[in-house]
Amino acid sequence: MNRVGILAALSIVPLVSAQASEWGQCGGIGWTGPTTCVTGTVCTVQNDYYSQCLPGVASSATTTSTIASTTTTVVSSTTAPASTPTVTGFVKTSGQKFVLNGDEYIVAGTNAYWLAQESDADIDTAFNDIATAGLTTVRTWGFNDVTAVQNYGAYYQLWQNGVATFNTGDYGISRFDAVVASAKAHGIRLIVALTNNWSDYGGMDVYVNQLNSGGTHDTFYTNAKVIAAYKNYISNFVGRYKDEPTILGWELANEPRCSGSTGSASSACDTTGSTIKTWATEISAYIKSIDSNHLVAMGDEGWFQWANPPTYPYAPGVGIDFESNLQISTLDFGTVHSYPESWGQAANESAWGLQWISDHAAAQKTANKPVILEEFGVTTNQATIYTGWWNEIISSGLTGDLIWQAGSQLSTGPTPDDGYAVYPTGTVYPIMESAAAALKKRDDADVYMYLFSLSLHTDFMSSPEANLDYDVDFYIPEFLWNLWLESCPMDMYKRASDAFSGFLSTGLHVFDVNKNELSTGSNKHPYSFEPFDPIRRAVPRIVDKPEWVAANNAFSALEREAETAIRSLMHQVDTRLQPSKLYGINTSRKDLRKLGKSQLSLGIHALQSLQKYLIFLRFRNRREFWTLLKLSTKSQHYGSLSTLKEKNREHLDTRKLLESFTCFLTQDYIAHQNISFVADCIHKNYKNLGEAELCLGVSPEPDEYILSPACFGDVGGDEGKRQTEDVYNYFFPVSPHFTIYIFIDYQLPSLSDERTNHFLHPTAYIKPAIEHDTEYSDDVYQRNTLILQTAPPYVIFVSSRSMIRTLTYYNERRWLPHPENLDFSKLLRGCREESVTHMLLVKASIEVIDLTDDVTLSGEYAVCHGTFADVWKGVWSDRLENTDKFVALKALRANLVGYAQEKLLQRLKAEIKAWYRLDHPNIAKFYGIMQLPNTLAMVSPWCENGTVVKYLEEVNPGANRLQLCYEVASGVEYLHKCNPLVVHGDLKSFNILIDDEGHAVITDFGLAKVKEEVSGVLPSSFFGGSTRWMAPELLVSQVEDEKRSPFTTYTDVYAFASVCLEILTGELPYANRRNDHGVTFDIMSGLKPTSGLKFVNDNPKTVALWSLLNECWDQIALIRPDMTQMRKFLNLIRH
């Protein structure tokens, strides 16, 4: 792939024109340069094409022939470092495998093209990380061609006037020696590409430009001079390491094609593949003639030449025929790359990549040669996509893989990242480690557990197999749904109806997270299907098998026992307070804590049934279930691989899977000897589940638990910390008022007899008593927050007031270390709307919360004044959260309303409607409205830090100003992407506030249109104050007395650039002007808002930013960039 090379700062000795310098070329076929060397060096023959000035004393006179011949005593080593015991033997091939010293060698690794540019210490750091991750192989660059002597950069070949000099100095090939030495010390093998199709690090176009000036890129493959020069380089580089076992193999080029990044292709290059194949045949044979120890590969991307190509990479066009090239006898293995985003397959990159791997695995089998996926990358959803690809590599039989690219933290910072890199601290890195381990275990009996572990990361929603929809097919037991319905308030209208039959409840609240929609009064069960229905849909004929019937019967029987046990526990708690009341319906819990802890009793069998049922229910609603199902439905695919042993394939058969479930559910361990595999998938520590501790938590009035379709939550111990490996704690909300906890100790002593002393065949001693106690409110909120943090597709609850308190707790403690925290602000808003009685009809059916009764003004005067409104500080008594909070009240001036009261109010209501539907962290939140005697006030959060200008001047002058610009850009971009879009119309620093966390929030969007409504009845000076931020077309409309100003996204972009000017410099736009008349004159004259400012800054980031801001101020609106471009650019430079 075409990437930018990064060179470390290194020095090089300059050349001397009269004589060849030390390490310079002094002879060879076709050489026309100097043939004598500087003092202290002697011209030494390296091969027919290359003689070099090496330090030493000649034992005979140097000749002046085309090929210098001499014997020297070399002072500086020009050979690779001596071998160490870490790496021995050369990697070879045997059929579709790599072999080393008689055993299979697994290629599981990464690309690290930048290695030679780093210091020795950093090279060691990188290889240490790679080895620690369990990787075996690294692909790197064995080339770097430059055309001028530089004072930085390690390079191997200097080109000047058509002459190439192989650099064996301290900053030349010795840097690659360091790479080899470190790889050897860490037990890593290297695959080395010898040139590049792209211009990074020189590449093919340097050869063409130097030796065939004006030639097209593809002449690299056909021009005799170019081929001779490339062979000369190969002779020097490959010959240096031909006896080094650390090298696994050589690649003819990185991604060869007919065209390159700077050089075009001619019509002479056969796009169906013959030109490059002819070249590859010649060059690979040449390498073999020099080096018989190492393997050789093309280094191509694996493009096909299919007659009916399904997508672009399967069609003729780039000059590569993967299947034909695999037939070249001097190419030992094949290579393939995968970049669906760059290759036009972004719409379905996961599935496309799976097919790409599968098709190359088929080609591998046909050619009977190893094939490796040696580069692959996506920039989004990496964990899910890579996991699926790694799984496919393992299951399809593809020989190996090299990710692009595993990164490290070096002394100079992180290794290069072009959007694909994964680092040890990231989420993809451990998946990569698991994939490497799985690849190594492909022949072992444990491969299924590795496949199972890998598949847990797979996104089954996009899986092409058998209609397996993870987000839809949760299983919520019917009895559990009923328990929750029984806890809802009673609907007296239903009770009075003779025709009604069913639950007398008002129904549950169900919030659809994906749609951001809250529905109320839900009585119908949303997941009304059997627990094993996904298996039936995947394999319809399974319903005719006895295993299907047995598994369903076993589960139903266990579920009935679990329901009886749960209702018994709830009844025992309820009767402690209200013995005469039916259990489970509106249980009163006010005084329960006064009674202290107590124990509830269950029989031994009932307790064990409850334990087993809850653990299996947890498994059923986790990805482990879907992984086993996916593997079982693909058993025929897996069974076709010779690497999988027959005795293990039975684990992956659907009927065997159901049989294993039945054995687990019925404790019939003897009937199925392979139950351990499935039991391990159900729970890692299943053997000790019988020793688990159960207890019952009761929520205090008026707080309630919430439910997700998964039916359980993980208790992580301390807030924000993941569970340790030795403790497994789960909770199951069985009603809004009760939750069952299971605590499992991982470090219990090993049980001596597996057949009699574990969960599947329990011991005689089990504690039949269960403790219960009333939890504190914060404990309930924390449990609910843990459920919300799992990003459930639905949230189910009874009390909207309790949900509000939960969401307040959640928003204050969003501790997950990744950006996937969900924003439940719309759910919070919906709960509040349901809980307040005063609503204001603003427009059509749009309702806004009326806070008139809950807000009081603070002080006798407004804190600031705008052109048409005054801002007051107030206090909002939030009765739902039982808190008081400061708010800002923007009140339309009463005397202005009299001018055009009806028109103005209608426009204002439209803008309130627009504000109310917005939801973005950089847009000021809209709480509601307050009705004053003669006008309306809009209620929003109070920002004590004030405007962005005040904040930077008085509160935090050292704030990251580029970050603030980015946040403003993010907010405006959001407005412009709304449907329908929102144009702010009055962007300026006075409308950018800073919240309590130091983040920028935008206010007053759309209110420019409100001003327009009164433009005919107000003096022209009324609109003064915004001229400095107005785009030229807005001023033109005022001058020409147009009825409506053309507020557009382009005018917002213009104003945004002026806001950036204020944030970065602290100066107003047109700072040299004191009045609007002068500003108007400058704008109409085409002057930029920076007029009058002296700008001196050589920071490249700042220079680039000012250049882009000038585009925003272009007189022609269409030339201005959009806010997405601005936000992306600021994101690149803000750190």
N, C-alpha and C positions, 0 to 999 in steps of 0.2 A: 504494500500500500504506500502511497505517496505521503511521506512525512518529513517534517523539518528536522534536520540533524542539529544537535546541540553540542558545541565543541568547548572543551575546557581551555582556559588560558595557558598556553604553552609556548615556548620559544623555539626557534630554529636558527641554525648557523647560516648566514647568507652565502650565496654562491659567489665565486670569483670567475670572471669572464675569461681571463687569459689561460687559466689552468682549471682542471676539474677539482672541485673542493673535496674535502674529506667526505666519504660516503657518496660522492657524485659519480655519474656515469662517465666512463672514459673509453668505451669501445663497444663493439657488437655489430652484427649485420645491420646495415642501413644507418649506422651512427655517423654523423657528420660534425659532431661537436669536438671539444678539446680531447686529446688523447694522452695528455700528460697530467700528472697529479700534483697538488701542492706538497711542499716539503713535509716529510714525516709520514707520507702515505704512498702506496704503490698501486698501480692499476692491476686488478686481479680479475681473471676470467670467472664469471659465474655460470654462464652458459653461452651458446652461440650468439644469442641476441643481446647479451648484457655483460659488460665488464665494469667494475666499480673500484673507486679509490678507497682502499682500506688502510687503516693505521698499520705501520710495520716497516721492515727494511727488506728491500729486494735482494734476492740471491743471484739474480741475473738482470741484465739491462732490460728495461721496458721497451717493447717494440712499439712501432707506430702504425702497425697494421690495423685493418678494420676491427679485428678482434684481438685485443691486447692479451698477451700470455705472459704470466710471471708466477713466481712462487713467493709467498710472503709469510712473515711471522706476524700473525694477527694479534693485536693487543686487546681489542674489544670483541667479545663473543658475538658471533653472528648465527648461532644455532639456538634452538629452543632450549629451555631449562631442562636439566637432567630429570629423568623420571623419578618419581617417589613411589613408595609402595601403595599409595592410596588408589591409584588407577593402574590396572594391568590388563593386558590383552586388548585386541581390537574387536570392535563390534562388527559382526557380520550379519548376513540374512540367511534364513532358512524358510523357504516358502513365504508365507505372509507374516513371519515373525522376524524380529531382530534377535540375535543370539550373542552371548558373550561367555567365552570359556565354557561352552557346552550348555549353558542355561539360557532361558529366554531373558532378553533385556527389554524392559518396559520403557518406552518413550512417554514420559509424563512430565511436562515442563513448561517453559515460558520463553518468550523473546526478550532479549536485553541488548538491543543494538548499540547502546550508549556506553557499554562497559569500558572500552579502551580509552574513553575520554576522561575517566575518573582517576583519582589517586589510588595508589596501591591499597591504602586502608579502606577506602570506600568500595573498591572492587571486592575486597574480602568481606565487607559488611553485606554487600548484595548477595554474594554466593552463600554466605552463612544463612541469610534469610531463606534463600532458595532451597538449600539443603535441609534446613529445619522444617520447611513445609512438606518435605517428603518428595520433592521433585527430583528428577534424575537427569534432565537434559535442558540445555540452554542453546537457543539459536541467536547468533550475533553476527555483526558485520565484519568481514575480512577485507574491507576496502575503505578507502577515503582518498579520493583524487582531488588535488587542488591545482590551481593554475598560477598561483603567485605565492612567493615566500611570505609567511605570516608570522606574527609575533604571538600567535595563540594556536591551539589546536594540534592534536596528534594526528598525523596523516602518514600514509604509506607510499604515496606516489605523487611527485611534483611534475606538472606538465608545463613546459615553456617552449614556445616556438615549435611545437610538434614533437618535442623530445620528452620522454618520461624518465624520471630518476626515482629509483626505488630507495626509499628513505630508511636506512638502517641506523640512524642516529638515536640519541637518547629519547627523542620525542617522536620517533617513527615506529618501526616494527617492534621495538622493545616494549612498547606499551601493550601490544598484543601478547608478547611473551608473558607479561604480568597477568593478563587475563587467563592464559593457559595455565600458568603456575597456580593461580588461586583456584581455578576450576579443579585442577588435579588434587589440590590439598583438601577440597571439600567433596571429592568423589563425584563430580559432575562431568558429564560428557558434553561436547560442543558440536553443534552443526553450524557451519560457517559459510555464509554467502560471499561470493567473490566479486560481484559487482551489482549495480542497482539499475533497474529499468527507469527509475525516477532520478531526479536531480539531487536528492538528498545525498550528501557525502560524495558528490561528484557523479559517479555513475556512467552509464553508456554514452551519454551525450558529450561528456568531456573527451572521450576517445574520438568520437565522430567530428567534433568541432576542431580538434587539434590535428587530425590526420586526413580529414575529408571535409574541409570547410565548405559549408553550404549544403552538405549532404543531409538527407533525411535520417530520422532516428533509426530506421530499420537497416541502414547500411552498416550498422554495427555487426549485423549477422552475415553480411556478404562482402564487405570491402576487405581486400587482402591485407592492406597495411593495418587496418584496425584489428583484424583477427590475429595478425602476427604480434602486434603490441599487447593484445590481451593474453595471448599465450605466453609472452615474455613475463608479464606480471604473474600469471599463474605459476610459471616455473619458479620464480623467486619466492612467492608466498607459500605455495603448496610444498615446494621442495624443502623449505625450512622446517616443516612440521611432518614430513612424510613418515617419520618413525615415532611420532608422538601419539600414544594410545588415548590421550584425553580427547583428541578429535574423533568424533563419531563419523562425520562425513562432510563433504564439500557440496555446495550448491552452485550451479553454473551462473545463476543470477537471482536476484530478488524480483519476482513477479515479471518475467520477460513478456513483452507484448510488441506488436508491430509499431506502436506509437508510445512516446514517453511523456513526461510532464512538460518538457520544453521543446522536444523534437517531434515533428509530425511524421507520418508514415507515407511512403510512396505506394503507388499502385503495384510496384514489383513485389511487395511483401504479401505473400499469400495468406489471407485472413483465415483460411481453413486449416492452416497449420504447417504446410510443407516447408516453408522458409525457415522457421525457427527449429523445426525438427531436424532439418539438415545440419544446421549450425550446432544444435545440441548433440547430435551424433558425433560430429567432429571434435567438439570441445571436451565432451565426456571421455572420448577415447584418448585424447591428449593427456587429460588428468590421470587416467589409468596407466598411461605409459610412464608417467613420472612417479606415481604413488600407487602401488598395488595393495597397500594396507587399508586404505580408507574407502568408505562407501561414497557414492556420487548420486546426486539427485538434481532435478531441474531447478526446483525452487519456485515453480509456477503456482498459479492460483487454482488450477484444476478445472479450467473451462472446458466444457464439452462441445462437440460438434454434431448435435443430434439433428436428424432430418425434420422432426416435428418438436421443436424446442418449447417446453412449457413456459419458460421465462428467459430473459436476456442472457444470463450466464450459461445457458445450455446451447446458445446459438453461435454460429460462426461470426467473427467480427474482430477479435483481438489477436488472432494468429496462433492460438494454442489449441491443440487437440489432445486432451489429457489421456484418453484411452489409447490413442496411437503412440504417444510419447512413452507410455509405460512399456511398450514393446521394444524400445531401444535397449540392446543387450548391455550397454555400458552404463545404463542408469539402474541403480540398485533398488531404489524405492521411490514412491510417488509422494507428491505434496499437494495439499489443497488448502485454500484460504476461504474464509466466510465472513463477508461484510454486507449483510442484506440491506442495511440502511444506505450504503454508498452505491449499491448495485440495483436500486430501484425496487427493493422488496420490503420496504419499511412497513407496509400495511399489514403484513403477516409474517414478520421476520422470524418468530419462533418456529412456526410450522414449516416455513420455507427452509430454515436451517436444518431441521430434522430430516427433511427429504433430501437435502444436499448431502448430508452425511451418509444417509442410507444408500444413495446412488453411487457414491464413491466407494463405499464398502463393497457394493456389488462389483464395481470395476476392479477393486483389489482382488476379489476372489477369482475373477476371470484371468487377470494377469498373473496371479499367484506371486505377487510381490507386496511387501509392506507399503501401506499408505498412511500418512499421518496428516491430521488437521493441524497444520503448523502455524497458522495465524487465524484468529477469529475474534470478533469484537462487536458489541453493540453499546450504545451510550445510555440506554434507558432499560429499566427492568432487568438488569444484568443477572441478579441472583436466580430469578425464575427461568430466564432463557438459557443461561449457561448450564443450569442444573439439568434441564431437559436435553440439551446437546450432549453433555457428558454422559448422561444415562444412555443416549442413543449410541454414542461411541462404544460404550461397554457392551451393550446388547447387540449391536450390529456386527461387532467383530473388527471394526476399524482398528488399525494397529496402535495408534497413539495420538497424542495431541500436545500442542504448545500454545498456551494462551497468549494473546497480545493485550496486556503484558503485566506480569507480577512486579510491583514496585517495591521500593525500600526507602527508608529515611536515611539519607547520607549526611555527611558533615556539612555539605553545602545546601541541604534541604531535600525535599522529596525528589525521587527520580522523575524523568520527564513523563508528563501525562497529556496525551492527546485526546482525552475523553474516554479512553478505554481502560486505563490502568486500574489495577486493584491493589490495595495496600493492606498490610497485616492488620491494621486497625479497622478495616472495613468489613462489611457483611459478606462479601463474595469470597474473600480470602479463605475462610475456613471451609467453604464449600469446595473450593479448588483443592484444598488439602484432602478432603474426603474423596474427591474424584480421583486424585492420584492414588490414594489407598485402594479404592475400588478397582481401578485399572490393574493394579498389582495383584489383586485377589481374584482376577477374572477366572482363573482356573481352579480356584479353591472352592470347597464346599460352602464357605461362608459368603460367597458372592451375593447371595440373595439378601443377606442382612445389609451388605454394603449398598446394593441397589435400592433396598428399602429405605436406608438412611438418606441416600441421595435424592430419592423421589419425593421425600417430604417437602422439598423446596419447590417442586414443580407446580406450575399454575394449571390446575386441572380444568379451569374454566375454558382454556384455549386448547385443551387436548382434543385431538380428532377422534379419539377412541369412544365408541359405544355410548354416546350421550351421557357422559358422566359430568354432572354439574354440581360442583362442590357447594356453591353458594345457595343453591336451591334445595338440595336434598339433605338438609338437616333433619334430624328426627327428634321431634318434641313429643313425648308420650302423651296419649290422649288424657290419661288420668292427671298428668302434671298440668296440662292446659286447664282442665276442669278445676283443679285446686286453686289455680290463679283466678279463674272466673268466680269461684265461690267467695273469694276475698274482695270482690268488687262491691260497691254500694248497691243496695237493692233498688230496682226500678219499680216504683209504685204503680206506674201506668201498666206495666206488664202484669203485675200482680192482680190488678183490677180487671184484666181482660180474661174472659172465659175461654177465648179461642187460643190463648197463648199456651204453648207447651215448651218447656226448656228451662234455661237458667233465668232467674229473676234478677239478673245483674245489669248494671248500666254498660257493661263491657269494658274491655281492656284498651289501653292506649298502645298503638303500634307505630313506631317511627321508622320509616324506610330511609336508611342512611344513604343509599345510593341516589334516591330521588329527592332526598331532603324534604320528605312529606310526612306529616303527622296525621294519623287517622284515629278517631275515637269511636267508642262504642263497639269494639270488635268482639264478637262472640264466636265467630266461625274459626275453627282450627286451621291455621295457615299451612300446616305440614301434615295433612291427614293421609299418610300412607304408611305402609309397613316398614319395619327397620331394614329389611333386606331388599326393598324394591329396586335400588340401583343395580343390584346383581341381576334381578329379573329383566330389567331393561337392557342390560349389557348382553345377557345370554337368555333370550326369551324362553328357550326350550328347557331351561333349568327347572321350571315349575313342575315338569313331569317326572323329576328325579326324586327319589326318596330322601336324598340329602337336603333338598329344599324344604320338604315337609318337616323333617326332623329338626332342622335349625329354627324354623319359625315356631314350632311347638315348644321347643326348649326355651326360646326367648320369651314367648307369651307366658309360660308357666313362671319363669323367674320374675317377669314384670308384675304379675299378680301378687306374688309374694312380697316384692318390694313395695308396691302400693299399700298393701296391708300394713307393712312395718312402718311406713311413713305416716299413714293416717293414725296409727296407734301412738306414735311419738307425739304428733300434734294434739291428739286427744288428751294425752296425759298432761301436757303443758296447760291446755285450755281448762281442764277440769280442776286444776289447782286454783284457778281464779273464779271460774263460773261453771260449777259442776252441771248446771241444768242446760247449758247452751250447747248447741251442736258444734262439734269441733270443726275448725278450719274455716268458719265463716265469720268475718269481722271480729276476730279474737281480740279481746281487750288485754293490753299489755302494760298498762300504766303502773300497776303496783307490783309487777313480777320481780323487779330487781330487789325490792324490799325483802322478798322471801329468800334471797341468796341462791347460791349454786345448789343444785340437787341432781339426783340421778334418775334416769328413766330406764325402765326395764324392757328388754326384748329377749325372746328365746334365742338359744345358740344358733339354731337353724335360720331363724328370721334375721338375725344380725349378719350372718354370713351371706345370706341371699341378698341383703341390702348392699353390703360391701361389693359383692361381685357385680350386681346390677349397675351400680353407679359407676364402677370402673369401666364396665363394658359400654355403658352409655357415653362416657367421656371418649372412649376409643371410637365409637360409632360416629361421633360428631367431630372427629379430628382427621387430619390428613393421613394418618396411619391407615385408617380404614380404606381410604380411596387409593392409597398406594398399593395395598395388598390386592384390592379389586383390579386395579389397572394391570398389575403384574400377572394376576391370574388370567385375565382376559387376553393377555398377550402370550400365554404359555406356549402356544404353537410357534410363535415367532422366536421365542427364546429356545425352544426345543430344537430348532433347526441348527443351532450353533454347536459345532463340535466341542467347543470349550466348556459347555455346560454338561455336567454329569447326569446320567439318567436317574440316579437315586435321589437327586435333589430337585428334579423337575416336578415331582409330585406336589411339592409345596405350592407351586404356582398354578395348579389346576383348580378350577372354580368349584368342582364337587368336593375336592379334598379340603378346600378352604371352608366350605360350609360344614363339612364334617368336623373340622377343627373347632369351628365356632360352637357346634353342638357339644363337643367334648368339654370345652371350657365352661360352658353354661351349665352343664349337668354334672361336672366333676368326674366324668367317666374317663379318667386318665389312661387306664389300661387299654381302652378300646382303640386308642390312636397314639401310636408311639411318637409321631412327629408333632405332637401338640406344642412342644417347647418352642418351635419356631414361631407359630402364630401367637402363643402366649407372650413371647418376648416382644412382639409387635404391639400387642394390646397394652402391655405395661412392662417396662424394662425390669422392674423388680417384682414380677408377679409372684415369685415364690414366697415373698414375705407379706403379701397383702392380707393374709389371715391374721397377722399380728398388728394390722393397722388400727389406729385409735379413731373412733367416731365420736363426735359430739354435735349437739344441736344449738345453734345460735338463734336468739329471738331478737327482733328489731324493736327498739323502744318507740312508743308513741311520740310524734306522728310519723316517724321515719320508716321507710319501706325499702326492701331489696328490689332490684330490677332483674330481668331475665333476658338472655340472648338465645338465639336458636341453638347454640352449642349446649345450653343447659348447665354449664359449669364455668367456674373461673379458677385460675391458679393463684394461690396466695404466695406472693414472692418474699415474704418476710418484711424487711425494711422497705420503706417506700422507694420505689424506683429501682430496686435491686432485683436481679434475676435470682431464681431459686438456686441454691447450692446443689451440687451433685448428690449429696447424701441425705437430702430431705425432700419429700414430695408432699405438698399440701394443696388440697383442692377444696372448693366449696360448691355446693349445689343448692341454689335458691329454689326451694320446693313450693314456696308461696311468697307473697310480699312480706310476710311476717316471720318466716322460718327459713333457715338455711342449714344444710347438713355439711359438716366438715369431715374430711378424711385426712389424717396425718400418717404418713408412711415413713419409717426410718430405713434409710438405705443401708446402714451399717449394722444391721442385726447380725448375730452370729450365723455362720453357715449351717444349714440344716443337714443333718447327717444322711437321712434316707429320703431321697427325692421322691420315691414312690408313695411314701406315706406321710411325710411331714412337710407339705407345702400347700399353697392355697387351693390347688386342684384336688387335694385329698387331705383335708384339714386335720389338725391334731384335736384331741378331745378337749383341750383346755382353751376356751375363748371367753373373754370377759363379756358377760351378757348385759352389763350396765353401760348406759350412755349418759355422760354429763351434759347438762344444759345450763345456760345462763343468758341473761339479757345483755346485749352488746351496747356499747356506747354509740352515740350518733355518728361520731367520726369513723368508727369501725364500719358502720353500715355504708357511709359515703365512700370509704376506701374500697370496700368490696365492689360497690357499683362502679367506681372509677376503674378498677382492674378489668371489669367486663367491657367498659367503654374503650379501653386502650387496646382491646383485641380487634378493633375495627369490625364489629359484627354487622351483618347486612341489615338486621332489624334490632330494635330495642323495644322490649315489652315491659309495661309498667302499669300501675293502677293510679297512684296519686300524682297529679301534676305538681302539687306543692312540694312533695318530697323529691320529685325529679329536679325541680329548680334548685333545691339545696344540694343535690348530688352534682349537678352541672357547675354550680359555683365552686364546690370543692375540687372538681375535676379541672376547671380552668386555672385554679390557683396551684395545682400540683401536676402539671403535665410534664412528667419527668422522663418520658422515653427519649433515648439519645438518638433519635432520627426524625426526619421531617414528616413522618406519616401520621403524626397526631391529628385526629379528626377535629374539625371545628363543628361543635354542636350548637352554635349560636342560634340557628333557626329553630332547633328543638326547644332551646331555652325561651325563645320569643313565643313559640307556639304555646308552651306551658303557661307563660305569663298572660297571654291573651285569654286563655281559658280561665285563668284565676282572677281576672279583674272584671268588674261589672260595668265600668264606664268605658264606652267605646265611642269613637267619633267617626261617622261616615264621611270620608273625604271625597271620594270620587267613585261613582258606580258602586261596585260591591267591595271596594277597598276600605278596610277599617284600620284605624290607627289608635293606639292606646292613649286614652285621655288621662293625664296625670294631674289634673287640676287639683284634686283633693289631697294629693300626696306631696306636692312641691310647695315650698315657701321661699320667698325672695330673701336674700341675705343682704342687708344694707339698704340705705335709702336711695342710693344712686346707682345708675348703670356703671359698669367698670370700663366700658369702652363704647365708642359710637362709630357706626358705619354710615354709608351713604343713605340707607333707607331703613336701618334697623339699629337697635341698641342691644348690647349684650349685658345681661345681668348674671350675677352669681346667685345660685340657689342651693337648697338642700332638698334632696329627694329621700323621703322615708319609704324605703322599699319594704313593704310589709311582708312580701314573700320570702325575702332573705333576712328579714329582721335586722337590717342595717340602714344607716344613714350615709348618703354619699353626696359629695358636692357635684353639682351639675351646672352647665352653662345654658342660659335661656336667651335665645335670640328672638327678640320681640319686635315685630313690625311696628313702626311708629304710628301712634293713633292718628295724628294729624295728617299723615300721608294717606291713610285709608279713606279719608273723606273725599279725596280727589276722584278716586275711581274704585270705590270700595268693592263692588261686586266683581269687576274685571280682575282686580288685583287678588282678591281672595281665591278666585277660581284658578288663576295662574299659580298662586302660592300652594294651593292644595295639590296641583299637579306635580309641583316640585317636591312636596312632602311625600307624595306617592313614590316618586323616583328614588328619593333618599331612603325611604323605608325598605325597599327591596334590595338595597345594596348590602354587601357583606364582604368586607376586605380589611385586613389589619391596618392598612394605611389610609382607610376612609373612616372619618369620625362616625362613631355609632350614633344611631338615632333611637332614643328611648321612647319618645312620644311627643305629645303636644300639651301645652297648658293654655287654657282659655282665660284670657284677661277680659276685663269689662268691655274694652273697645277694640281688641285685637287678638292675635294669636302669637304664641311663643313656641319655638321648637326647642326641645330638650335634648341635650347631648352631654357627653362626659366633660367635666371641667379639667382643663389642662393647666396645672399650676406653673409649668415651665414657660407658658406663653407661646408667642410666635417663634418661628425658627430663627429670626434675626435677633430677638431678645435673648433666646437661649444661647446663641453663639457669642453674643456680646457680654452677657452678664452671668450666665449659669455655667456653661461648659465651653469655653473658647477652644479647647483642645479636642472637641468632638470630631469624629470622622465625617468630614463634610461630603466626601464622595458617597459615603453610605447613606447620608440623608438625601442626597440627590437621587440615589438609586431608589430609595423608599418612595419618594414623590413620584418618580417615573413609574414605579410598580402600581401605585394607586391610580394614576391617570390612565395607564394602559388598561387597567381593569375597567374603568369607566367607559373607555372606548370600545371594549370588547363585550359590554353588556348588550343584551338583546331585549328591547331596542337600546341602541348605544346612548350614552350620556355624554354630552359636551359640557365641560365645566363652565367655560365662558368668562371666568373672572379669576384665573390663576395669578397669584402674586404672593409674595412672602407673608403678607398679613393674613392670608387664608391657609397658611401652613402652620399647624400647631405641633407642639412636642409633648407627647404623653409622659406619664410617670416613669416609663422605662427608657425614655430618651429616643423614642421612635417618632418619625414624622407621620402626621395624620392630616388629611385634606378636609377642609370644610367649605361651605358655601358653593358647592358645585351646582350648576344649573340656575343659580339665582340671577344671573345676568338677564335671563328671559323675564324674570319678575320685574326687573328694572325697566325692561322695554315696555311693559304694560302701562307704565305711568309716564313714559317719555313725552307724551303729547301734552301732559298737564303739569309737568314740572319744569323749572328753569333748566337751561342747558348746563349750568354749573353743577347741577345735582349729580351728574355722572363723572365729575372730576375725581381724580385720584387713581384711575386705572389706565390712563393714557399711556404711561410708560411701558406697559405690558401688552399693549394692543398691537395686533398685526396690521400691516398697511391696509389690507382690504377692509378692515373694520373702520378705520378712519375715513377711507374713501366713501363708505356707505353713509357716514355721518355728514361728510361734506356735501354729498349729493342728495342729502335729505331723504334717503331711502327709508321706507317704513320699518323694515326689519334689518337688523345687522346680521351679516352672514357668519354667525358663530358656527365653527366647524372644528373637526379634530385638528385641522391644520392651524387654526388660530390658537388652539390649546398648545400645540407643539411650539409655536412661536413664543407664547407666554411662558411655557415651561423652561425654555432656554434662558429666559430672563430671570426666572426664579433661581436657576442654577448659578447664574451670574451673581445674584445676591448672596447665595449661600457660600460660594467660593471666595468672594472678594469682600463681602460686607458692604458693597456699594449698590446704590440704586441703578437701574438702567438709565442711561443718559445722565450720568451723575453730574456732568458739567452744566446741565440745564436746571433752572430754578422754577420754571413754570411750565404748564402744559402746552402753552402756545409754542414755546421753543422746542419742546419734545415733539409736538406734531410736525413742526417744520422739518426737524431732523429725520423723522420717520418717512415723511413724504419725499424727502431728498435722497432716500436710499441709504442713509447712514445706519450703522449697526448700533445696538444698545451699549456696546463697549466704547463708543465714542467718548473721548475725554479721559479714558483710562490708559495708563501706561502698563503694558504687559511685558514682563521679562521673566521667562521661566524656560529652562531647557530640559525639564522633566518630560520624557517622551510620552508618558501617559497624559499629562496635562496638555501638552501640545496637541495630541490627538483629540482630546476632549474639546479644546477650543475650536479646532477645525470642524468638528461635528456640530458644535453649537452655532457656528457661523452658517452652516447649512440650514439649521432650524430657523434662522433669521432671514432666509432668502426671501426676496420680494415676490417670487413666484411660489405660490402655496404648494403646488404639486411637486416641487423639487424637495420640499422639506421631508426629512425622514419621519417615519411613524413612531409611536411611543414604544412599540415592541423593539424596534431597532435601538432606541435610546436606552431602554431598560437592559437589554442584553449587553450593550457596550459598557454601561456603567457597572454591570455585574462583573465584567472582566477586570476592571481597573480599581474597584472599590477597596480591595485589600492591599 
